[in-house]
Amino acid sequence: MLIEQPPRFLRALYPGALWRMNPEEKKVYLTFDDGPIPGITPWVVRLLEERGIKATFFLVGDNVRKHPDEFRLLQEKGHRTGNHTFNHIRGFEYSTAEYMANTEKAETLICTNLFRPPHGHLLPGQYRALKKKYTIIMWDLVTRDYSNKLDGEQVLHNVKRYARNGSIITFHDSLKAEKNMKYALPRALDWLSGQGYTFGLL
């Protein structure tokens, strides 16, 4: 549960970040990390379009550079995009200056006021610097679709177990997560709709 649904003491490390939306509203917010990737991001976009759902995609700058058509697709279909650094770097391994330089390199391509740190890792100085420019979006439920220790059914189970009013739910439109995500996402959307949830956009 420390991974799938972060406890209060972890959320308290970044008190100005968004972890969960209105707990009084039966609505969830879909997010996707690590794209855009050909064959995966367009698949997600088609699935969401079929269901009339908009989502927020936290993009790796180098993937935007390599796959501009997929980036344009997200914009054309009305999804929001956020910065996920240029090289998907861990904050704990870089100085604030290095981390911000990598983030700004991605920003020249993405142009957004939303940021999500890869792995959720930020040093205090990085957090303070980012807060000056971005709304920092964390998560209330990470599906762990990227894990090679889980299968698609277990990823789906994470959604069913931890989704709640206001949850910011994280999937990954990445090669690493492709198999689990493509199994779990459509079934999760069916289940969430069946439970009476609607889908908001951050």
N, C-alpha and C positions, 0 to 999 in steps of 0.2 A: 504493500500500500504506500510505502514511502516514495515509490516511483510513480505508480499509476495515479495516485491522488495525493499530492504533497500536503503534509500536515501544517498546522499553523506556525510552528517554529521555523519552518523553511520559508513560508510565505513572508514571515516577518523580516527576513533578511533584505527583502526588496519591497518595502511597504508601499511605495508609490507605483508599483507595477500592477497590471491587471491580471489577476489569477482567475476570477470568476465574475460573471455579470450578475444581474438582479436575481437573488435567490427566491424572490416572490413571484417571478414570472416563469411559466413553464416553457422555456425557450432555451435552446442550446446553440453554440456557435462553433462551426467547423473551421479548423485550420489545417493547413498542410505545409510541411517543412521540407526543405532540401532540394526542391526543383529549381527551374523547370527541366524536365527530362522527356525527350521524344518518346512517344508510345505509351508513356505513363501519365504525364500531365494531361494530354488531350483526352485520354480515357476517363480521367477523373472529371474533366470539364463536361464531357458528353453525359456522364452519369448524373451530374448535378443539374445540367440543363434539362434533362428528361423529367426531373422532379421539381424544377423551379426553385432550386436552392443556390444561393450565393455563398461563397466562402472566402477566407483570407489565406493567401499563399505567402509564406515566408521564404524568400528566394535567396539562393547562394549566387553572389554576383558573377562568379566565373561561369556558372551554368547559364545565367542570362546572356553573358557574352557569347557563349558557344551555341546557344539555342534561342536566338531572337524571335523566331516564328512562334515558339511556344509561349514566350513572354507576351508577345502581341495578342495571342489568343486569349490569355487571361484578361487582358485589358479590354479587348473587344467584347467579351462575354460579361463584363460588369463585375468581375471579382476584384477584391482588394489585394494589393501586394504589399509585402513588408520586407525589410532588410534583415538578412540572416548572415551577415558578413560576406566578404568576397571569397574566402577560402574555407568557410565552415570551421573557424578556429575556436579553441577553448580559451576563455578569458583567463583562466588560472595560469596559462602558459606564456602570457604576453604582458608587457608593460601596458599601462593605459595609453601611452602615445602610440605604440605599435597597434594596439587593438582598435583605437579610433581611426588610425590611418587605413586599416583594412576595411573597417566599416564605411568610411567615406569613399573608398575606392568602389565599393558596391553601390553606394548612394548615387554616384554619377550615372549609373545605369538604371537604377530602380526608381529613384525619386519618390520618396514616401516619408510619412511621419511615424510609421510603425516600425518597431524593432523587436526581434526575439533573439536572445543569445543562444547559440548552439550549445546543446547539453544543459542549458540553464545556468551556465557558469559565468559569473561576473565578479571581479574584484570590486571593492567599494569605490575606488577611484573611477573605474570604468562605468559603474552604475551612475555615479554623479555626473560624469561627462555626458553620458547618453541621455539622461533625463533632461538636459538642457535643450535637446532637439527632438527627441522621440517620445512617443508613448510606448512604454515597454510592455509587451504582451507575453505573459507566461502561459500557464495552463492549469485547468482544474482536473483534467483527465488526459493522460497520455496513454494511447492504446498499446504502445510497445509493439507495433506492427513491424518494426525494424529488427526485432530480436530473433536470432536463429534458434533460440531455446523455446520459442512459442510457435504454434501453428495458427492457421486462420481462425479456427474455432475458439482457441484460447484468447486471441485478440478480440473477437466478438464478445466473449464472456467478460472481458475487461470493460467494454462499453456498457453491457447490461448491468454489471455490478456497480459501476462507479458514476454513471451519468446521473445528473440531478439538475434541478432548476438552475439556470445560469451557467452551466458548465461550458468552459472553453475546451473543446475536444481537439486533440492533436493526432492526426495521421501523417504519413510521409509519402509524397509522390517521388519516390527514389527507387533506384535499382535494388537496393538492399531490402526494402520493404515491399517490393512489388507483389510478390506472391500472397503474402498475408493480407496486405491492404486490399487487393482486388477480390479476395474472398470475403473479408470482413466488412468492407465499406458498404456495399449494397444491402447486405443483411442488417447492418447496424442502422442504416437509414430507414429500412422497413420497420425495424423494431422500435426505433425512436418515434416514428410517426404513429405506430400502433399504440404507443404509450401516451400519445396526446401531445408530444413535444412539437413545437414549431422551430424553424431555423432562422436565427438572426445573423446579421452581418456586423462585424466589429467596426 
